[in-house]
Amino acid sequence: MVQVQPAGAAPSPAAVLALAEGGLSGDYEATYLVTGQLAVFPGPRWSVLVAHEGPAPVSRPLVTDDATWSFFLHAGEGYQLQWVEKGEHFQDCWTMPEHPGWHCGRGTYDASNGFSLATLPYIPATVVIGLETAVHAGPGASPRLSVTQRTRPLFGRLTCLSAVSAGTAVLARGATTRHPFATTCLTTRGLVASQQQWGEGTWDNLTLVRWRPRPPASDFRPASTVGRSPTLPPL
């Protein structure tokens, strides 16, 4: 059962963002359950394993430099996607019923060009970018932000930032609600513990189900023999 902590001691939204940015660095392995519409993958539920080793620059959360990221997406009906990244270099593997067997390649990438498909399960950086947008929004676009603290038996104390846009949506019987919204909860280590959102974003909900502080070497090995050329899954 989630317990909401008493009000009065919650940190500022900027402090929550700093906590999330700190969570991009260091060693860990995290497994998430994700729901929603995730591009070409059948859903509505997926499992995503995220592993990381080394420092990660806050100014460029999608670029690893000296760190290594690994993402492994398990979708329904036999769809799987793996992405291992260090600096501008990557190795990727994927399989799906229409193209049986593993298809693996290697190459370099530009984070602003054709990168989104491979990084759909890039949970930590995607969440940080969303928090940066909300916390640093300019006049007229600034969402309403609120911070709460909770505890969960599995992960202890969580710090949660809720962001609600200034717009309103008309619902049945004349009721209105602010939209879109997102609530993101972080562990004391800065890992994303959960996110619920509506109206924007790559997924609807994600939940951290387990983590460990040191990822095994197998997290960073391609699922099969890697070819010389990159081979991203077809749209």
N, C-alpha and C positions, 0 to 999 in steps of 0.2 A: 504494500500500500504506500502511495506517495504521500508524504507529509509536507505541508507548506510551512516554512519557518515564519516566525513573527516578523511583522514589518518593522522598519526602522534602521536596520543594519545592512541593507542591500547596497552593493557597490553601484557606481555610475555606469551608464551604457558604455562609455569609453573604456572603463576598467574591464567590462565584459569582453569587449573587442580585443583588448590587450591579452586577456586570458586565452581567447581563441587563437590569436596569432602565435602565442607561445606554444600552443598545442601542435603547431605545424612542425616543430623541431624535436629532435631526439629520437629514441628508439621505442617502437611499440608495434603491436599487431592488434587490430580491432576488427570485429565482425559485426556487420549490421544487417538487419532486416529492413527492406525498403519496399514501399508500396506506392502505386500511382501509375502514370503513363510514362514509360521510359523508352522513348524513340521506337526503334524497330523491334524491341524485345517483347515477347509475350508476357503478360502479367496476370494479375496485378501485383504479384509478390516476387521479390528477388532476395538473394543473399549476396552480400558484397564483403570480401575480405580486403582490408587495407593494411599494408605493412610499410614501415618507414625506418630508415637508419640515417643518422647524421643530422647536420643543421639544415634548416630550410629558410631562405630569405623572405622576410615579411613583405618586402616591397614587390616581390614577384612570386606569389604563392603557387603558380602553375609551373614554375621552373625550379629545378632541384639543385643546380650547380653541383656541389660536392656531396649532396645527399642522394639517397636512392629511394624511390617510391615503387610500390607494387600494388596493383589492384586486380582482383579476380572476381568477376561477376558470374553468378550462377542464376540463370533465368529458367523459366518453365520450358517444357518440350525439348530439352536438350540443347538450349542455347547457352554458350559460355564464352566469355571474353576475358583475356588476360593482358595486362599492360605493365611492363617493367621499365622504369625511366631513371636515367642518371644524367644530369645536365641536359643537353639537347639531344641525347641519344636515347633510343627506345628499342625494346623488343616486344612484339605483340603476338598473341596466339588467339585463335577463335575457332569455334566449331558450331554448326547449326544443322538441323535436319536436311535442309536443301543442299548443303555442301558438307557431307559427312567427313569425319576425320579432322585432325588438327591442321590448321593452316597458320604457319608462323613466319615472321620476317623481322627485319631490323632496319633501322634508318635514323634520320634526324628529323626534327619537327620545328615548326614555328608556332608558338602558342597562340598566335592570332589568325592562323590560316589552316583550316581543316583539322583542328585539334579537338573539337568538341565531341565527336563521336567516340574517340578512344577514351576521353576523360569523363564520360557520363557517370561512372562510379567514383569520381575524384572527390569524395565526400568532404574531407577536411578543408581543402582549398576553396571549393565551391561555397561552403558555408561561410568561410571567412570573407570572401568577396561580397556575399550578400549582407553580412553584418557591417562591413565597411561602407557599403552603399547606404544602409539605413542610418548609421551613426553620423556619417559625414554629409548627409543630404543637405542641399542648399535651401535657402528661403523659398517657400511656396511648395517645395517637394518634400519637406521634412515630415516623416511619419511620427506618430505618437509612440514613444518608447516607454516601457516600464520594465523593472527588474525585480524578480522574486528569487527566493532561495528555498530549495526543497531537499528532502533526503529520499534516497531509494536504497533498499536493502543491499542490492548488488554493487552499487557504485558510491554509496555514501552521499555526501553533501553535493548538491547540484546548484549552479547559478544559471538562471534562465532570463533571457531577454525576449520580450514580446514587442513586435513592431507592427503597427496598424497604419495603413495609408490614410490620408485625409479625405479620400473619396467615400461616398456612401452608395449602398445598393438597396433598392426597394424590394422588400420581400412580400410574401402573402399578407393580406389584411392590413396593408399600409405600414408594416414594420420596416425599419431600416437597420442596416448594419454597416460598420466601416469595413473597407476592403482595400487591397488584399491584406492578409495578415500572415505572420510567421512567428512562431515561438520556438526558440532554440535554447536547449539546456546543455551545459558544459560541466564536466567533472572538474575537481580541483587541479587535475593535471592539465586541463585545457582540451581534453578530448571531447568531441561532440557526443553527447549521451543520447539526445533525441532532437528531432525537429518535426514540427507539424506546421503545415502551411496550406493556404488556399488562394488560388487566383494567380499564382506565379511560381517560378522555380522548376527544377528538373523533376522533382518527386513530390508526392503529397505528404508522406510520413517516412521517417527513418528512426530506427531504435538500435542502440548499441546493446548487443546481447552477451558479448564477452570480449575481454582484452587481456593482453599480457605485455609486460614491459620490455621483453626482448624477443623479437621475431626470429623464427628459425631460418636458416639459410635457404631452405626449400621454398620459402615465400618469394625469393628473387630469382628462381630458376624457371625458364620457360617450360611450358607444359609438354613441348615436343621439340624436335630438331628445328633450328631456326635457319631460314633461308637468307640469301643475301639482300633481298629487296623487301621493303615494307609491304604488308598485306592486310589492310584494314577490311573489316567485314563489309559486304555490299549493303547499300541502303535498300 
